[in-house]
Amino acid sequence: MLKYNPKLPREKVYGVYELDVLGFFSKLGLLEKLKMGQIVCEKCKITITENNFGAVYKKNNELVFLCDKAQCKNIIEGIE
C-alpha cells in the first residue's frame, strides 16, 4: 500500500508489463547496459536483470533502479 504524502509534487506513474521489460529498457536506451550487467539495484547493489527488475524512479534528474526484493522496492513506497 502506498502512503499518501500531500507535500510531494504530483507526478504521472507508469507501469511496465513483465513481458515488456526488454522493450522498456530499449526505449530508455539502456538495453545493452542491462544485458551487460551494468545496471544495479540502488539499495542492495545486485545486478538488475530482466527477471529481477522491480522499479525505476527519478532522483536528482537521474534514473534509479531497484530490484524486485520487497525491502528494496519499499524505498519508493516510503515504508523503509
C-alpha positions as CSV (number, residue, x, y, z in Angstrom):
1,M,0.0,0.0,0.0
2,L,1.3,3.4,-0.9
3,K,1.3,6.1,1.7
4,Y,-0.1,9.5,0.7
5,N,2.1,12.5,1.3
6,P,0.4,15.8,0.3
7,K,3.8,17.6,0.4
8,L,5.2,15.6,-2.5
9,P,4.5,17.0,-6.0
10,R,2.1,15.0,-8.2
11,E,3.7,13.0,-11.0
12,K,2.5,10.5,-13.5
13,V,3.1,6.9,-12.6
14,Y,3.8,4.4,-15.4
15,G,3.8,0.7,-15.4
16,V,5.8,-1.9,-17.3
17,Y,4.4,-5.3,-18.2
18,E,6.6,-8.1,-17.1
19,L,6.7,-9.4,-20.7
20,D,7.9,-6.0,-22.0
21,V,10.9,-5.3,-19.6
22,L,13.3,-5.5,-22.5
23,G,11.3,-3.1,-24.6
24,F,11.2,-0.7,-21.7
25,F,15.0,-0.7,-21.3
26,S,15.3,-0.4,-25.1
27,K,13.1,2.7,-25.1
28,L,15.3,4.2,-22.4
29,G,18.4,3.4,-24.5
30,L,19.7,1.1,-21.7
31,L,19.1,-2.3,-23.2
32,E,22.8,-3.0,-23.8
33,K,23.7,-1.9,-20.3
34,L,21.0,-4.2,-18.9
35,K,22.3,-7.2,-21.0
36,M,25.9,-6.4,-20.0
37,G,25.1,-6.3,-16.2
38,Q,25.9,-2.7,-15.8
39,I,22.7,-1.7,-14.0
40,V,22.5,-2.3,-10.3
41,C,19.9,-2.0,-7.6
42,E,20.3,1.3,-5.7
43,K,19.7,-0.4,-2.4
44,C,21.2,-3.8,-2.4
45,K,23.6,-3.3,-5.3
46,I,22.8,-6.6,-7.1
47,T,22.8,-6.6,-10.9
48,I,19.4,-5.8,-12.4
49,T,18.2,-8.3,-15.0
50,E,15.0,-8.7,-16.9
51,N,13.9,-11.3,-14.3
52,N,14.5,-9.2,-11.2
53,F,13.7,-5.7,-12.3
54,G,11.4,-4.2,-9.7
55,A,11.1,-0.4,-10.2
56,V,12.6,2.7,-11.5
57,Y,12.3,6.3,-10.3
58,K,14.0,9.7,-10.8
59,K,16.3,11.0,-8.1
60,N,18.2,14.3,-8.8
61,N,17.2,14.0,-12.5
62,E,18.8,10.6,-12.9
63,L,17.1,7.2,-13.2
64,V,17.5,4.9,-10.2
65,F,16.7,1.2,-10.5
66,L,15.5,-1.2,-7.9
67,C,15.4,-5.0,-7.9
68,D,12.2,-6.9,-7.1
69,K,13.1,-7.6,-3.4
70,A,10.4,-6.2,-1.1
71,Q,12.9,-4.4,1.1
72,C,14.4,-2.7,-2.0
73,K,11.1,-1.6,-3.6
74,N,9.9,-0.3,-0.2
75,I,12.1,2.8,-0.8
76,I,9.6,4.2,-3.2
77,E,6.7,3.4,-1.1
78,G,8.1,5.3,1.9
79,I,7.8,2.3,4.1
80,E,11.5,1.8,4.8
